[in-house]
């Protein structure tokens, strides 16, 4: 098993990662009767995309002896209605200044990111808009 989720009431859950014991709590968003004091489940979906992209890009960068420490990723989730669902996710990478990578290395790293397992697991109806600011 990967995790265990407990419903805490008031539209809040607590998920425990069974291997490490770390926890993540979620709340329903304000526009869906929640408190929005934590990530919502759909926030986590969108955020997982950025985390996965950075992890896979980081593995490739490490293999290439490129240090991407300090990279910042901005995530914007776009919701749709009828039925309520995530319709799009914007992922904006801000990579460290002074990397001086050539076009080939940038392309390799970008392809690693956009082919991460989460990106490939998200339904194709969910637009993934990815920008790399080198």
SULPE-V955856 format. One record per residue. N is the residue number from 1. RES is the residue in one small letter. PSI is psi in radians with two decimals (999 if undefined). Layout:
n->N res->RES psi->PSI
n->N res->RES psi->PSI
This chain:
n->1 res->x psi->2.61
n->2 res->x psi->-0.83
n->3 res->x psi->2.95
n->4 res->x psi->2.35
n->5 res->x psi->2.30
n->6 res->x psi->2.28
n->7 res->x psi->2.12
n->8 res->x psi->-0.04
n->9 res->x psi->2.91
n->10 res->x psi->0.61
n->11 res->x psi->0.52
n->12 res->x psi->2.44
n->13 res->x psi->2.78
n->14 res->x psi->2.09
n->15 res->x psi->2.30
n->16 res->x psi->2.21
n->17 res->x psi->2.02
n->18 res->x psi->-0.52
n->19 res->x psi->-0.75
n->20 res->x psi->-0.38
n->21 res->x psi->0.00
n->22 res->x psi->2.71
n->23 res->x psi->2.69
n->24 res->x psi->2.30
n->25 res->x psi->2.58
n->26 res->x psi->2.68
n->27 res->x psi->2.67
n->28 res->x psi->2.59
n->29 res->x psi->2.85
n->30 res->x psi->-0.68
n->31 res->x psi->0.10
n->32 res->x psi->0.74
n->33 res->x psi->0.26
n->34 res->x psi->-3.14
n->35 res->x psi->-0.38
n->36 res->x psi->0.62
n->37 res->x psi->-0.07
n->38 res->x psi->3.02
n->39 res->x psi->2.54
n->40 res->x psi->2.86
n->41 res->x psi->-0.66
n->42 res->x psi->-0.50
n->43 res->x psi->-0.74
n->44 res->x psi->-0.65
n->45 res->x psi->-0.89
n->46 res->x psi->-0.73
n->47 res->x psi->-0.63
n->48 res->x psi->-0.60
n->49 res->x psi->-0.87
n->50 res->x psi->-0.73
n->51 res->x psi->-0.77
n->52 res->x psi->-0.77
n->53 res->x psi->-0.78
n->54 res->x psi->-0.66
n->55 res->x psi->-0.84
n->56 res->x psi->-0.70
n->57 res->x psi->-0.70
n->58 res->x psi->-0.68
n->59 res->x psi->-0.83
n->60 res->x psi->-0.75
n->61 res->x psi->-0.74
n->62 res->x psi->-0.75
n->63 res->x psi->-0.56
n->64 res->x psi->0.05
n->65 res->x psi->0.70
n->66 res->x psi->2.27
n->67 res->x psi->1.98
n->68 res->x psi->0.23
n->69 res->x psi->2.38
n->70 res->x psi->-0.08
n->71 res->x psi->2.37
n->72 res->x psi->2.43
n->73 res->x psi->2.22
n->74 res->x psi->2.35
n->75 res->x psi->2.31
n->76 res->x psi->2.14
n->77 res->x psi->2.39
n->78 res->x psi->2.14
n->79 res->x psi->2.67
n->80 res->x psi->2.86
n->81 res->x psi->2.92
n->82 res->x psi->1.14
n->83 res->x psi->2.76
n->84 res->x psi->2.21
n->85 res->x psi->2.92
n->86 res->x psi->2.22
n->87 res->x psi->-0.39
n->88 res->x psi->2.71
n->89 res->x psi->2.16
n->90 res->x psi->2.29
n->91 res->x psi->1.99
n->92 res->x psi->1.98
n->93 res->x psi->2.35
n->94 res->x psi->1.73
n->95 res->x psi->2.69
n->96 res->x psi->2.51
n->97 res->x psi->2.66
n->98 res->x psi->0.27
n->99 res->x psi->-0.58
n->100 res->x psi->0.87
n->101 res->x psi->2.53
n->102 res->x psi->3.00
n->103 res->x psi->-0.67
n->104 res->x psi->-0.83
n->105 res->x psi->-0.72
n->106 res->x psi->-0.75
n->107 res->x psi->-0.75
n->108 res->x psi->-0.80
n->109 res->x psi->-0.71
n->110 res->x psi->-0.75
n->111 res->x psi->-0.65
n->112 res->x psi->-0.79
n->113 res->x psi->-0.88
n->114 res->x psi->-0.13
n->115 res->x psi->0.34
n->116 res->x psi->2.78
n->117 res->x psi->-0.65
n->118 res->x psi->-0.76
n->119 res->x psi->-0.68
n->120 res->x psi->-0.22
n->121 res->x psi->-0.33
n->122 res->x psi->2.39
n->123 res->x psi->2.45
n->124 res->x psi->-0.29
n->125 res->x psi->-0.25
n->126 res->x psi->1.94
n->127 res->x psi->2.29
n->128 res->x psi->1.85
n->129 res->x psi->1.89
n->130 res->x psi->2.27
n->131 res->x psi->2.32
n->132 res->x psi->2.00
n->133 res->x psi->1.80
n->134 res->x psi->999
